Amino acid sequence: MKKLFLLMLLTGILFSCNQAPKKVVKKEIKKIIMKDDDGTSYNMIADTVKYLIPLDKDSTSDRPPFFTGFNKIKFISQLVDSVLAGKIKVYDDFDNSEMTIDDVKRQLGMISDTVYVEDLETGEMKQKVVVPQFNPDDVRELYVYERWFYNPEKCVFKTEILGFSPVKFTVKDDQPDGEVTKVILFTVYPNKKMLKKMTGVK
């Protein structure tokens, strides 16, 4: 009995020694690093940070404007002009689909409408086609999407803007209390490399 047990034990040891060692697969985690011209490197600590920036002073409090020296009217006007001229591609915030010029005009409220106006000479009511103009001052907020990088030795941050979305405020005419609705007009992705990641669009 003892000889049989020893024989089985010896056979098991020899079998295990003859087996090829298992390969250990190491999974590499790709680090995204940003470097300055002087060689200072920054490790990414946040892949996507989304936050809402108020562009105007809050009249209900004594809080100062979020920006100092920022010309909101100039920024929004130039942005919308470039979009309407087809120089910049923009995307719908809901499904990330690319928006056409007509889509953008609808978001901006620049859709033609037919109204009745009185002819001052005859007193008759006549139809008139009116195209409302976009008011850049109606844009009160801005969504920003960023990646954050950090250097722990120098305690310095770097940010990369992946995209941004202007937010328009509209007052409902049929609401006596002046209820405000917010509309995200469109989303811009200046960094084309991030477009597929953020939207899934090639």
C-alpha positions as CSV (number, residue, x, y, z in Angstrom):
1,M,0.0,0.0,0.0
2,K,2.8,2.3,0.9
3,K,4.7,1.5,-2.3
4,L,1.5,2.2,-4.3
5,F,1.1,5.6,-2.6
6,L,4.8,6.5,-3.2
7,L,4.5,5.5,-6.9
8,M,1.5,7.7,-7.4
9,L,3.2,10.6,-5.7
10,L,6.3,10.3,-7.8
11,T,4.3,10.0,-11.0
12,G,2.4,13.3,-10.1
13,I,5.7,15.1,-9.5
14,L,7.2,14.0,-12.7
15,F,4.0,14.9,-14.7
16,S,3.9,18.4,-13.2
17,C,7.6,19.0,-14.0
18,N,7.2,18.1,-17.6
19,Q,4.4,20.7,-18.1
20,A,5.3,23.9,-19.9
21,P,5.1,27.0,-17.6
22,K,2.1,29.1,-18.3
23,K,2.7,32.5,-20.0
24,V,1.8,35.5,-17.9
25,V,0.2,38.1,-20.0
26,K,0.7,41.7,-18.8
27,K,-2.0,44.1,-19.9
28,E,-0.5,47.5,-20.6
29,I,-2.5,50.6,-19.6
30,K,-1.8,53.3,-22.2
31,K,-1.1,56.6,-20.5
32,I,-1.9,59.9,-22.2
33,I,0.8,62.4,-21.6
34,M,1.1,66.1,-22.5
35,K,4.5,67.8,-22.8
36,D,5.5,71.4,-22.8
37,D,8.3,72.8,-25.0
38,D,10.7,72.6,-22.0
39,G,10.0,68.9,-21.6
40,T,7.7,69.2,-18.6
41,S,5.3,66.2,-18.8
42,Y,1.7,66.0,-17.6
43,N,-0.3,62.8,-16.9
44,M,-4.0,62.8,-17.7
45,I,-6.0,62.7,-14.6
46,A,-9.5,63.2,-16.0
47,D,-10.6,61.9,-19.5
48,T,-13.7,64.0,-19.9
49,V,-14.8,66.9,-17.6
50,K,-18.1,68.6,-18.5
51,Y,-19.2,71.7,-16.8
52,L,-21.5,74.7,-17.3
53,I,-20.1,78.2,-17.4
54,P,-22.4,81.3,-16.9
55,L,-21.5,84.0,-19.4
56,D,-23.3,86.8,-17.8
57,K,-23.3,88.4,-14.4
58,D,-26.0,87.0,-12.0
59,S,-28.3,89.9,-11.3
60,T,-29.8,88.1,-8.3
61,S,-26.5,88.1,-6.4
62,D,-23.4,90.1,-6.0
63,R,-21.3,87.5,-7.7
64,P,-18.9,88.9,-10.3
65,P,-18.9,87.8,-13.9
66,F,-17.3,84.4,-14.5
67,F,-15.0,85.9,-17.1
68,T,-12.8,89.0,-16.9
69,G,-12.2,90.8,-20.1
70,F,-14.3,88.3,-22.1
71,N,-16.3,89.7,-25.0
72,K,-19.3,87.4,-25.2
73,I,-21.1,89.2,-28.0
74,K,-18.0,89.1,-30.2
75,F,-17.3,85.4,-29.5
76,I,-20.9,84.2,-30.1
77,S,-21.3,86.4,-33.2
78,Q,-18.1,85.1,-34.8
79,L,-19.0,81.5,-33.9
80,V,-22.5,81.7,-35.4
81,D,-21.3,83.5,-38.5
82,S,-18.7,80.8,-39.1
83,V,-21.3,78.0,-38.6
84,L,-23.8,79.6,-40.9
85,A,-21.1,80.1,-43.5
86,G,-20.3,76.4,-43.4
87,K,-16.8,76.9,-42.1
88,I,-17.4,74.8,-39.0
89,K,-19.1,71.5,-38.6
90,V,-21.5,71.3,-35.6
91,Y,-23.4,68.4,-34.0
92,D,-26.7,67.9,-32.4
93,D,-26.4,67.6,-28.6
94,F,-29.1,64.9,-28.4
95,D,-27.8,62.3,-30.8
96,N,-24.4,63.7,-32.0
97,S,-25.6,63.8,-35.6
98,E,-24.1,66.4,-37.9
99,M,-26.3,69.4,-38.3
100,T,-27.2,71.1,-41.5
101,I,-27.4,74.9,-42.0
102,D,-31.2,74.7,-41.8
103,D,-31.0,72.7,-38.6
104,V,-28.8,75.4,-37.1
105,K,-31.2,78.2,-38.2
106,R,-34.1,76.4,-36.6
107,Q,-32.1,76.2,-33.3
108,L,-31.2,79.9,-33.6
109,G,-34.9,80.8,-34.2
110,M,-34.1,82.2,-37.7
111,I,-37.0,80.5,-39.5
112,S,-39.1,82.7,-41.8
113,D,-42.7,83.4,-40.7
114,T,-45.7,85.0,-42.3
115,V,-47.4,87.8,-40.4
116,Y,-50.1,90.3,-41.1
117,V,-49.3,94.0,-41.0
118,E,-51.4,97.0,-41.5
119,D,-50.9,99.2,-44.6
120,L,-50.7,102.7,-43.1
121,E,-52.0,104.2,-46.4
122,T,-55.0,102.0,-47.1
123,G,-55.6,100.5,-43.6
124,E,-55.7,97.0,-45.2
125,M,-54.0,94.0,-43.6
126,K,-51.3,92.5,-45.8
127,Q,-49.1,89.5,-45.5
128,K,-45.4,90.0,-44.9
129,V,-42.6,87.4,-44.6
130,V,-40.4,88.0,-41.6
131,V,-37.1,86.3,-40.8
132,P,-36.2,86.8,-37.1
133,Q,-32.6,87.8,-36.4
134,F,-30.4,85.9,-34.0
135,N,-29.5,87.9,-30.9
136,P,-26.1,86.8,-29.5
137,D,-27.0,88.2,-26.1
138,D,-29.6,85.5,-25.7
139,V,-26.7,83.0,-25.2
140,R,-26.2,83.0,-21.5
141,E,-24.3,79.8,-20.8
142,L,-21.6,77.6,-22.3
143,Y,-21.1,73.9,-21.8
144,V,-17.4,72.9,-22.0
145,Y,-15.9,69.5,-22.4
146,E,-12.2,69.1,-21.3
147,R,-9.5,66.7,-20.5
148,W,-7.3,67.5,-17.5
149,F,-3.6,66.9,-17.2
150,Y,-1.5,67.4,-14.1
151,N,2.2,67.6,-13.1
152,P,2.5,66.5,-9.4
153,E,6.1,67.8,-9.0
154,K,5.2,71.4,-10.1
155,C,1.6,71.2,-9.1
156,V,0.5,72.6,-12.4
157,F,-2.6,71.8,-14.5
158,K,-3.0,71.7,-18.2
159,T,-6.4,71.4,-20.0
160,E,-7.4,70.4,-23.5
161,I,-10.8,71.6,-24.7
162,L,-12.5,68.7,-26.5
163,G,-15.7,70.6,-27.4
164,F,-18.2,73.2,-26.3
165,S,-21.9,74.0,-26.6
166,P,-23.6,77.5,-26.4
167,V,-26.8,77.6,-24.5
168,K,-29.6,80.0,-25.5
169,F,-32.2,81.4,-23.1
170,T,-35.7,82.0,-24.5
171,V,-38.6,83.7,-22.7
172,K,-42.0,82.1,-23.4
173,D,-44.3,84.8,-24.6
174,D,-47.4,82.9,-23.4
175,Q,-46.1,82.7,-19.9
176,P,-47.0,85.7,-17.7
177,D,-44.3,84.9,-15.2
178,G,-41.6,85.1,-17.9
179,E,-40.7,81.4,-17.8
180,V,-37.3,80.8,-19.5
181,T,-36.4,77.8,-21.6
182,K,-32.9,76.8,-22.3
183,V,-31.8,75.4,-25.7
184,I,-28.4,73.9,-26.5
185,L,-27.8,75.3,-29.9
186,F,-25.2,72.9,-31.2
187,T,-21.9,71.3,-30.2
188,V,-18.5,72.2,-31.6
189,Y,-15.5,69.8,-31.5
190,P,-12.3,71.7,-32.3
191,N,-10.1,68.7,-31.6
192,K,-10.9,66.4,-34.6
193,K,-9.0,63.5,-33.0
194,M,-11.6,63.4,-30.2
195,L,-14.6,63.7,-32.6
196,K,-15.0,59.9,-33.0
197,K,-14.6,59.3,-29.2
198,M,-17.1,61.9,-28.2
199,T,-19.7,61.2,-30.9
200,G,-18.9,57.9,-32.5
201,V,-18.9,59.7,-35.8
202,K,-16.0,59.0,-38.2
